[in-house]
Amino acid sequence: MNLEHLRHGLAASLAAAALAVATACSATDGSTTDATGSTGSTSGTVSAASFTTPADTHADPDDGDYETAAATTITLSDGASEVTGSGAEVDGDVVTITAPGTYLLTGSLSDGQVIVNSAAEGKVKLVLQGVDLSSSDSSPVVVTQADEVVVILADGTTNSLSDSSASAADDEEEDAATATLFSMADLTIAGPGSLDVVGASNDGITSKDGLVILSGTVSVSAVDDGIRGKDYLVVAGGDVGVEAGGDALKSDNETEGELGWIQVDAGTVTVSAGSDGADAVGAVNVSGGALVVSGSEEGLEAAQITISGGTVDVTASDDGLNATSGSSASGGGPGGGGDAAQDGVLLSITGGDVHVTAGGDGLDSNGAAIISGGTVVVDGPQMAGNGALDVNGGFAITGGTLVAVDAGGMPVAPSADSEQGWVAATLETAAAAGQQIAVLDADGEVVLAYVLPQATSDVVVSSAAIVAGQDYTIAVGDAGDATGLTTGGAGDGLTEAASVTANEFSGGGTGGFAEHGTPPDGQAPDGQAPDSQAPGHDQQT
């Protein structure tokens, strides 16, 4: 794992959230980033200021390394578990580890437990070398106290942890072990092996401090939340899969100045959830790797959502990317549905490939939204009262590519003074699934075309090739062999569906387009983010 990437991956995306000018500070000291900029013809700001970038996590790049010479060996066996070495003891089918060190675990327990209760400073490394551990009435692995715990998945091994529905009996007690792998201390998962976790009573993996996954193949199935790091949850590598009845990925610290945050820096994360794919009180950040939410109620939800790289593919029955403080709207200017913009709330896409399929709003920010890079495709709702785009505050585009389509009847366009050109239209006749919708310039050449996966009547497109003030044609026709997004070529055989002027509105039917980010006084709202809204600062329990 590249620790510098983990430390600095978010700093670049926060700085890029500014529309024109940004001053970024180092991400290694928990300092602030002041992100402000001009919106072109107006002097207002459409960015959240005073970000606090994440301080270092607890994880070290070599956490997955271990020495066997001085390690303690623990052999698990029903009624016959054995310990060779110091720092651990056996009582029936319960093994308790009481000191820092490296512990090599093998074998199985059909109804047992491994407890870490280490008061001394130093890491406890649990090296799983083919462990199958279950518990009928409690969590099979519980860390009650430790400086840090590292679960290492030995090369070539498959390891499994599971509880039962009866394990939930004491989950309402304070600091109860509510997950199959549960830790009161900072927790790291590393190593090239695999780990299968079944949470039959509640969550799969939980740390009441921070949780970092460096490597390994980790599979979690849980009736409630899949993987939870209270202070933060970081995936810096590996292959992570989660099926959860609640939230798949979660960070729920609500302490002022320490709001929980989730970050994907590398690796592949594939999740499905009965609630949110990734839910954090403070921030959800993706700077690399791949995050796939194959099914959810809401895809990604946090006060600040930042995508600066990697691949994000979200499928949601409700909102796809939902930036919200979780409180009633306050401050700012008017927005979607007449709601006021929430202070400190921002959806920022500065890079990467983003695809959202949503039954509700596709990109939804209760504050501001900024797209300055990357490729963003939103296949929005088919039901009325929702849209592919819904932004309560300023919505500026300064770079990248955006295609947002829907048939929800609540179309929203970016701010008219965005630095990059965009076109928007409500089609008189909806385009059918499988057809191609294209933006044609004055010469009839294709600027950008998209093959529709569903019926579409509202269209918003932005790219570097679209120039504000110039006229364009939205055309529809047979896609032929084309798939997805394409650029260039002639628009022969396509039928004109709308004529538009870039950065101006063209609409029809009921409602038409609602421009976001230009209140009556012409000033886009400031999304001032108080320190309490800033993710990843001084995490503590």
C-alpha positions as CSV (number, residue, x, y, z in Angstrom):
1,M,0.0,0.0,0.0
2,N,1.3,3.4,-0.9
3,L,0.9,5.3,2.4
4,E,1.6,8.7,0.7
5,H,-1.3,8.0,-1.6
6,L,-3.5,7.3,1.4
7,R,-2.5,10.5,3.1
8,H,-2.6,12.8,0.1
9,G,-5.2,11.2,-2.2
10,L,-8.0,13.5,-1.0
11,A,-6.1,16.7,-0.8
12,A,-5.9,17.1,-4.6
13,S,-9.6,16.5,-5.0
14,L,-10.5,19.0,-2.3
15,A,-8.3,21.6,-4.0
16,A,-9.8,20.9,-7.3
17,A,-13.3,21.5,-5.9
18,A,-12.7,25.2,-6.4
19,L,-14.1,26.6,-9.6
20,A,-11.1,28.7,-10.6
21,V,-8.7,29.3,-7.7
22,A,-7.8,27.1,-4.8
23,T,-5.1,27.1,-2.1
24,A,-4.4,23.6,-0.8
25,C,-2.5,22.8,2.4
26,S,-0.8,19.5,3.3
27,A,-3.1,16.6,4.0
28,T,-0.7,15.2,6.6
29,D,-1.5,17.6,9.4
30,G,-5.3,17.8,9.4
31,S,-5.0,21.4,8.1
32,T,-7.7,23.3,6.2
33,T,-8.1,23.8,2.5
34,D,-9.7,27.1,1.5
35,A,-11.5,26.4,-1.8
36,T,-13.1,29.4,-3.5
37,G,-13.4,30.7,-7.0
38,S,-15.2,32.8,-9.5
39,T,-18.2,31.7,-11.4
40,G,-17.6,33.6,-14.5
41,S,-19.9,36.5,-15.0
42,T,-20.8,36.7,-11.4
43,S,-18.5,37.0,-8.4
44,G,-20.2,34.5,-6.1
45,T,-18.6,31.3,-4.9
46,V,-20.0,27.9,-5.6
47,S,-17.8,25.8,-3.4
48,A,-17.6,24.7,0.2
49,A,-14.8,26.5,2.0
50,S,-12.6,25.5,4.9
51,F,-12.3,21.8,4.3
52,T,-10.3,19.9,6.8
53,T,-8.5,17.2,5.0
54,P,-8.1,13.8,6.6
55,A,-5.2,13.3,9.0
56,D,-3.2,10.1,8.8
57,T,-5.0,6.9,9.6
58,H,-3.5,4.5,12.1
59,A,-2.4,2.1,9.4
60,D,1.2,1.5,8.3
61,P,2.2,0.2,4.9
62,D,4.0,-2.8,6.4
63,D,1.2,-3.9,8.7
64,G,0.7,-7.1,6.7
65,D,4.3,-8.2,7.4
66,Y,5.1,-10.5,10.3
67,E,7.9,-12.7,11.7
68,T,7.2,-16.3,12.8
69,A,10.3,-17.0,14.8
70,A,9.0,-15.4,18.1
71,A,5.3,-15.7,17.3
72,T,2.8,-17.5,19.6
73,T,1.0,-20.4,17.9
74,I,-2.7,-20.9,18.6
75,T,-4.3,-24.1,17.4
76,L,-8.1,-24.0,17.5
77,S,-10.0,-27.3,18.1
78,D,-13.3,-28.0,19.9
79,G,-12.5,-28.8,23.5
80,A,-8.8,-29.1,22.7
81,S,-7.4,-25.7,21.7
82,E,-3.7,-25.2,22.5
83,V,-1.3,-22.2,22.9
84,T,2.4,-22.5,22.3
85,G,4.2,-19.4,23.4
86,S,3.3,-16.4,25.6
87,G,0.6,-13.8,25.7
88,A,-2.5,-16.0,25.3
89,E,-4.4,-18.5,27.3
90,V,-7.2,-21.1,26.8
91,D,-10.3,-21.5,28.8
92,G,-12.6,-24.1,27.3
93,D,-13.3,-22.9,23.8
94,V,-12.4,-19.3,24.5
95,V,-8.9,-18.1,23.6
96,T,-7.9,-14.8,25.3
97,I,-4.9,-12.8,24.0
98,T,-3.5,-10.4,26.7
99,A,-0.4,-8.8,25.2
100,P,0.9,-7.2,22.0
101,G,2.7,-9.5,19.6
102,T,2.2,-11.8,16.7
103,Y,-0.2,-14.8,17.0
104,L,-0.4,-17.5,14.4
105,L,-3.9,-19.0,14.4
106,T,-4.9,-22.3,12.7
107,G,-7.8,-24.8,13.1
108,S,-11.5,-24.4,13.8
109,L,-14.0,-23.9,16.6
110,S,-17.7,-24.7,16.0
111,D,-18.8,-22.7,18.9
112,G,-16.0,-20.6,20.4
113,Q,-14.3,-17.2,20.6
114,V,-11.0,-15.4,20.3
115,I,-10.8,-12.3,22.6
116,V,-8.1,-9.7,22.5
117,N,-7.8,-7.8,25.8
118,S,-4.4,-6.2,25.6
119,A,-3.8,-3.1,27.9
120,A,-0.1,-2.6,26.9
121,E,1.1,-0.3,24.1
122,G,1.9,-2.2,20.8
123,K,0.1,-3.9,18.0
124,V,-1.6,-7.2,18.3
125,K,-1.2,-9.1,15.0
126,L,-3.6,-12.0,14.4
127,V,-2.3,-14.1,11.5
128,L,-5.1,-16.3,10.2
129,Q,-3.7,-19.4,8.6
130,G,-6.8,-21.3,7.6
131,V,-9.2,-20.5,10.5
132,D,-12.9,-21.5,10.7
133,L,-14.4,-19.9,13.7
134,S,-18.1,-19.7,14.7
135,S,-20.1,-18.7,17.8
136,S,-23.7,-19.5,18.6
137,D,-24.3,-16.8,21.2
138,S,-21.6,-14.1,20.8
139,S,-19.2,-12.6,18.3
140,P,-16.4,-15.1,17.4
141,V,-13.7,-12.4,17.4
142,V,-13.9,-9.5,19.9
143,V,-11.3,-6.9,20.7
144,T,-12.2,-5.4,24.1
145,Q,-9.0,-3.3,24.3
146,A,-5.8,-2.9,22.4
147,D,-3.5,-0.2,21.1
148,E,-4.1,-1.5,17.5
149,V,-5.1,-4.8,16.0
150,V,-4.0,-6.1,12.6
151,V,-5.8,-9.1,11.1
152,I,-3.4,-10.7,8.6
153,L,-4.8,-13.1,6.0
154,A,-1.9,-15.5,5.3
155,D,-1.0,-16.2,1.7
156,G,-2.9,-19.1,0.1
157,T,-5.4,-19.4,3.0
158,T,-9.2,-19.1,3.3
159,N,-10.6,-18.0,6.6
160,S,-14.1,-17.8,7.8
161,L,-15.9,-16.1,10.7
162,S,-19.6,-16.5,11.5
163,D,-22.1,-15.9,14.3
164,S,-25.8,-16.8,14.7
165,S,-29.0,-14.9,15.1
166,A,-28.9,-15.6,18.8
167,S,-25.7,-13.4,19.1
168,A,-27.9,-10.3,19.0
169,A,-29.3,-10.9,22.5
170,D,-26.9,-8.4,24.2
171,D,-26.5,-5.9,21.3
172,E,-28.4,-3.1,23.1
173,E,-25.8,-3.0,25.9
174,E,-23.2,-0.2,25.9
175,D,-20.1,-1.2,23.7
176,A,-21.7,-4.6,23.0
177,A,-20.0,-6.7,20.3
178,T,-22.4,-6.0,17.5
179,A,-20.4,-7.6,14.7
180,T,-18.9,-10.9,13.8
181,L,-15.5,-9.3,13.8
182,F,-15.7,-6.6,16.4
183,S,-13.1,-4.2,17.7
184,M,-13.1,-1.4,20.3
185,A,-9.6,-0.4,18.9
186,D,-8.2,0.7,15.6
187,L,-8.4,-2.3,13.2
188,T,-6.4,-3.1,10.1
189,I,-7.0,-6.0,7.6
190,A,-4.0,-7.0,5.4
191,G,-2.4,-9.9,3.7
192,P,-2.9,-11.8,0.4
193,G,-5.3,-14.5,1.7
194,S,-9.1,-14.4,2.0
195,L,-11.6,-13.8,4.7
196,D,-15.3,-14.7,4.6
197,V,-17.5,-13.0,7.3
198,V,-21.2,-13.8,8.0
199,G,-23.1,-11.5,10.3
200,A,-26.3,-13.4,11.1
201,S,-27.2,-11.3,14.0
202,N,-26.1,-7.7,13.2
203,D,-23.0,-6.3,11.4
204,G,-20.2,-8.1,9.7
205,I,-17.0,-6.1,10.6
206,T,-17.0,-3.2,13.0
207,S,-14.3,-1.0,14.6
208,K,-15.4,1.6,17.2
209,D,-12.3,3.5,16.1
210,G,-10.8,3.5,12.6
211,L,-10.8,0.6,10.1
212,V,-8.4,0.3,7.2
213,I,-8.3,-2.5,4.6
214,L,-4.9,-2.7,3.0
215,S,-5.2,-5.9,1.0
216,G,-6.7,-9.3,0.8
217,T,-10.0,-10.7,-0.4
218,V,-12.7,-9.8,2.1
219,S,-16.3,-11.0,1.6
220,V,-19.0,-9.9,4.1
221,S,-22.6,-10.9,4.3
222,A,-24.6,-9.3,7.1
223,V,-28.2,-8.8,8.1
224,D,-27.5,-5.2,9.1
225,D,-24.4,-3.2,8.2
226,G,-21.6,-4.8,6.3
227,I,-18.4,-3.0,7.2
228,R,-18.3,-0.1,9.7
229,G,-15.5,2.1,10.9
230,K,-16.9,4.6,13.4
231,D,-14.3,7.2,12.9
232,Y,-13.3,6.3,9.4
233,L,-13.3,3.4,6.9
234,V,-10.6,3.3,4.3
235,V,-10.0,0.8,1.5
236,A,-6.5,1.2,0.2
237,G,-6.3,-2.1,-1.7
238,G,-7.7,-5.6,-2.0
239,D,-10.9,-7.0,-3.2
240,V,-13.9,-6.3,-1.0
241,G,-17.4,-7.6,-1.4
242,V,-20.4,-6.8,0.8
243,E,-24.0,-7.9,0.9
244,A,-25.8,-6.1,3.6
245,G,-29.4,-5.7,4.8
246,G,-28.6,-2.2,6.1
247,D,-25.7,0.0,4.9
248,A,-22.9,-1.8,3.1
249,L,-20.1,0.6,4.1
250,K,-20.6,2.9,7.1
251,S,-18.9,5.6,9.2
252,D,-21.2,7.1,11.8
253,N,-19.1,9.2,14.2
254,E,-21.3,12.3,14.9
255,T,-18.9,14.0,17.3
256,E,-18.4,17.7,16.2
257,G,-15.0,18.0,14.4
258,E,-14.7,14.2,14.1
259,L,-17.4,13.3,11.7
260,G,-17.1,9.8,10.2
261,W,-15.7,9.4,6.7
262,I,-15.2,6.7,4.1
263,Q,-12.5,6.7,1.5
264,V,-11.6,4.4,-1.4
265,D,-8.1,4.9,-2.6
266,A,-7.4,1.6,-4.5
267,G,-8.6,-2.0,-4.9
268,T,-12.1,-3.1,-5.9
269,V,-15.1,-2.7,-3.7
270,T,-18.4,-4.3,-4.8
271,V,-21.4,-3.9,-2.6
272,S,-25.2,-4.4,-2.5
273,A,-27.3,-3.0,0.4
274,G,-30.8,-2.8,1.7
275,S,-30.2,0.8,2.6
276,D,-27.1,2.8,1.5
277,G,-24.2,1.5,-0.4
278,A,-21.8,3.9,1.5
279,D,-23.1,6.1,4.3
280,A,-21.0,8.5,6.2
281,V,-21.9,11.4,8.5
282,G,-19.0,13.6,7.2
283,A,-17.7,12.5,3.8
284,V,-17.4,9.8,1.2
285,N,-14.3,10.1,-1.0
286,V,-13.1,8.1,-4.0
287,S,-9.6,8.9,-5.3
288,G,-8.9,5.6,-7.0
289,G,-9.8,1.9,-7.4
290,A,-13.3,0.8,-8.2
291,L,-16.5,1.3,-6.1
292,V,-19.5,-0.6,-7.5
293,V,-22.9,-0.4,-5.8
294,S,-24.8,-3.0,-7.6
295,G,-28.0,-2.4,-5.7
296,S,-29.1,0.0,-2.9
297,E,-31.8,2.3,-1.7
298,E,-29.4,5.2,-1.9
299,G,-25.9,4.8,-3.4
300,L,-23.5,7.1,-1.7
301,E,-24.6,9.5,1.1
302,A,-22.6,12.0,3.1
303,A,-22.4,15.8,3.8
304,Q,-19.5,15.9,1.3
305,I,-19.0,13.5,-1.6
306,T,-15.8,13.9,-3.5
307,I,-14.8,11.8,-6.5
308,S,-11.3,12.6,-7.9
309,G,-10.4,9.3,-9.6
310,G,-11.1,5.7,-10.1
311,T,-14.4,4.2,-11.2
312,V,-17.7,4.6,-9.5
313,D,-20.8,2.7,-10.7
314,V,-23.9,3.1,-8.6
315,T,-27.4,1.6,-8.9
316,A,-30.0,2.9,-6.5
317,S,-33.8,2.7,-6.2
318,D,-33.8,6.2,-4.7
319,D,-31.0,8.8,-5.0
320,G,-27.7,7.8,-6.5
321,L,-25.2,10.2,-5.0
322,N,-26.8,12.2,-2.2
323,A,-24.9,15.0,-0.5
324,T,-26.8,16.0,2.6
325,S,-26.1,17.1,6.1
326,G,-29.1,15.1,7.3
327,S,-30.7,18.1,8.8
328,S,-33.3,20.6,7.6
329,A,-32.0,22.9,5.0
330,S,-30.6,26.2,6.1
331,G,-28.8,29.1,4.5
332,G,-27.9,29.6,0.8
333,G,-30.2,30.3,-2.1
334,P,-33.2,28.6,-3.5
335,G,-32.8,25.2,-5.0
336,G,-34.6,22.1,-6.3
337,G,-38.1,21.7,-5.0
338,G,-37.8,25.2,-3.4
339,D,-35.5,23.9,-0.7
340,A,-32.7,26.1,0.7
341,A,-29.1,25.0,0.3
342,Q,-27.5,23.4,3.3
343,D,-24.3,25.0,4.5
344,G,-21.2,22.8,4.3
345,V,-22.8,20.3,1.8
346,L,-21.0,19.7,-1.5
347,L,-20.9,17.1,-4.3
348,S,-17.6,17.5,-6.1
349,I,-16.5,15.4,-9.1
350,T,-13.0,16.3,-10.3
351,G,-12.0,13.1,-12.1
352,G,-12.7,9.4,-12.6
353,D,-15.5,7.6,-14.4
354,V,-18.9,7.9,-12.8
355,H,-22.1,6.1,-13.8
356,V,-25.3,6.4,-11.8
357,T,-28.5,4.6,-12.4
358,A,-31.2,6.0,-10.1
359,G,-34.9,5.5,-9.5
360,G,-34.9,8.8,-7.6
361,D,-32.5,11.7,-8.1
362,G,-29.2,10.8,-9.8
363,L,-26.8,13.5,-8.5
364,D,-28.5,15.1,-5.6
365,S,-26.9,17.8,-3.5
366,N,-28.7,19.6,-0.8
367,G,-25.9,22.2,-1.0
368,A,-23.6,22.9,-3.9
369,A,-22.3,20.8,-6.7
370,I,-19.2,21.1,-8.9
371,I,-18.0,19.0,-11.8
372,S,-14.5,20.0,-13.0
373,G,-13.3,16.7,-14.5
374,G,-13.9,13.1,-15.2
375,T,-16.7,11.5,-17.2
376,V,-20.2,11.4,-15.5
377,V,-23.2,9.6,-16.9
378,V,-26.5,9.7,-15.1
379,D,-29.4,7.5,-16.2
380,G,-32.1,9.1,-14.1
381,P,-35.6,8.3,-12.9
382,Q,-38.6,7.3,-14.9
383,M,-41.1,8.4,-12.2
384,A,-42.4,12.0,-11.8
385,G,-41.0,14.3,-9.2
386,N,-37.4,13.3,-9.5
387,G,-34.5,14.2,-11.9
388,A,-31.1,13.0,-13.1
389,L,-29.8,16.2,-11.4
390,D,-31.1,18.0,-8.3
391,V,-29.0,20.7,-6.7
392,N,-30.3,23.1,-4.1
393,G,-27.3,25.5,-4.2
394,G,-24.7,26.5,-6.8
395,F,-24.1,24.0,-9.6
396,A,-21.1,24.8,-11.8
397,I,-19.3,22.9,-14.5
398,T,-15.7,23.8,-15.3
399,G,-14.5,20.7,-17.0
400,G,-15.1,17.0,-17.7
401,T,-18.0,15.4,-19.5
402,L,-21.6,15.1,-18.3
403,V,-24.5,13.3,-19.7
404,A,-27.7,13.3,-17.6
405,V,-30.9,11.9,-18.9
406,D,-34.3,11.0,-17.4
407,A,-38.0,11.0,-17.8
408,G,-38.9,12.2,-14.4
409,G,-40.3,15.6,-15.4
410,M,-38.1,17.6,-12.9
411,P,-35.2,18.7,-15.1
412,V,-32.3,20.8,-13.6
413,A,-29.5,22.5,-15.5
414,P,-26.1,23.8,-14.3
415,S,-25.5,27.5,-13.5
416,A,-25.8,29.6,-16.6
417,D,-22.4,31.2,-15.9
418,S,-20.5,27.9,-15.7
419,E,-17.1,28.2,-17.3
420,Q,-17.7,25.1,-19.5
421,G,-20.6,25.0,-22.0
422,W,-23.6,22.8,-21.6
423,V,-26.9,22.2,-23.3
424,A,-30.2,21.2,-21.9
425,A,-33.6,20.3,-23.4
426,T,-36.9,18.7,-22.7
427,L,-37.8,16.7,-25.8
428,E,-41.3,17.1,-27.3
429,T,-41.3,13.4,-28.0
430,A,-39.4,11.1,-25.6
431,A,-36.5,9.1,-27.0
432,A,-36.9,5.3,-26.7
433,A,-34.5,2.9,-24.9
434,G,-31.9,1.7,-27.4
435,Q,-32.0,4.9,-29.4
436,Q,-29.0,7.3,-29.8
437,I,-29.3,10.9,-28.6
438,A,-26.7,13.3,-30.0
439,V,-25.6,16.9,-29.7
440,L,-24.9,18.3,-33.2
441,D,-23.0,21.5,-33.9
442,A,-24.0,24.1,-36.5
443,D,-22.3,22.0,-39.2
444,G,-24.3,18.9,-38.3
445,E,-21.3,17.2,-36.7
446,V,-21.7,15.0,-33.6
447,V,-20.2,16.7,-30.5
448,L,-21.3,13.9,-28.3
449,A,-23.7,11.0,-28.6
450,Y,-25.1,8.5,-26.0
451,V,-27.0,5.3,-26.5
452,L,-30.0,5.4,-24.1
453,P,-30.7,2.4,-21.8
454,Q,-34.2,3.7,-21.1
455,A,-36.8,6.2,-22.3
456,T,-35.7,9.8,-22.0
457,S,-37.4,13.2,-22.3
458,D,-34.9,15.4,-20.3
459,V,-31.3,15.8,-21.5
460,V,-28.3,17.7,-20.1
461,V,-24.9,17.4,-21.8
462,S,-21.7,19.2,-21.1
463,S,-18.2,18.8,-22.6
464,A,-15.2,20.9,-23.5
465,A,-16.4,21.0,-27.1
466,I,-19.6,22.9,-26.2
467,V,-19.2,26.7,-26.3
468,A,-21.5,29.0,-24.3
469,G,-23.8,31.1,-26.5
470,Q,-23.5,28.9,-29.6
471,D,-26.5,27.1,-31.1
472,Y,-26.8,23.3,-31.1
473,T,-29.3,20.6,-32.1
474,I,-30.4,17.7,-30.0
475,A,-31.1,14.8,-32.4
476,V,-32.4,11.3,-31.9
477,G,-32.1,8.2,-34.0
478,D,-31.0,4.6,-34.5
479,A,-27.9,3.7,-32.6
480,G,-26.6,1.2,-35.1
481,D,-23.5,-0.5,-33.7
482,A,-22.8,2.3,-31.2
483,T,-22.7,1.7,-27.5
484,G,-22.4,4.1,-24.5
485,L,-20.7,7.5,-25.1
486,T,-19.2,8.4,-28.5
487,T,-17.8,11.6,-30.0
488,G,-17.4,12.8,-33.6
489,G,-18.8,11.8,-36.9
490,A,-21.7,13.1,-38.9
491,G,-25.3,13.3,-37.7
492,D,-26.8,11.8,-40.8
493,G,-30.0,9.8,-40.3
494,L,-30.8,11.5,-36.9
495,T,-34.0,13.4,-36.4
496,E,-34.0,16.8,-34.7
497,A,-35.7,16.7,-31.3
498,A,-34.8,20.2,-30.0
499,S,-32.8,23.3,-30.8
500,V,-30.8,24.8,-28.0
501,T,-28.3,27.6,-27.2
502,A,-25.5,26.5,-24.9
503,N,-25.8,27.7,-21.3
504,E,-29.4,28.8,-21.9
505,F,-32.6,26.9,-21.2
506,S,-34.7,25.0,-23.6
507,G,-37.7,23.1,-22.3
508,G,-41.2,22.1,-22.8
509,G,-44.1,20.4,-21.1
510,T,-44.8,21.2,-17.4
511,G,-42.1,22.8,-15.4
512,G,-39.3,23.2,-17.9
513,F,-35.8,23.6,-16.6
514,A,-34.9,25.0,-13.3
515,E,-31.5,26.7,-13.2
516,H,-29.5,26.2,-10.0
517,G,-27.0,28.3,-8.3
518,T,-28.3,31.8,-9.3
519,P,-30.5,33.3,-6.6
520,P,-32.3,36.6,-7.4
521,D,-29.3,38.7,-6.4
522,G,-27.2,37.0,-9.0
523,Q,-24.8,35.6,-6.4
524,A,-24.3,31.9,-6.1
525,P,-24.5,30.7,-2.5
526,D,-21.5,30.2,-0.3
527,G,-21.3,26.7,1.0
528,Q,-19.2,27.5,4.1
529,A,-18.2,24.3,5.8
530,P,-17.7,24.8,9.5
531,D,-14.9,22.7,11.1
532,S,-17.6,20.4,12.5
533,Q,-18.6,19.5,9.0
534,A,-15.1,18.6,7.9
535,P,-14.2,15.0,7.5
536,G,-11.4,13.1,9.0
537,H,-10.0,15.4,11.7
538,D,-8.6,14.1,15.0
539,Q,-10.5,10.9,15.0
540,Q,-11.2,9.5,18.5
541,T,-13.8,7.3,20.1
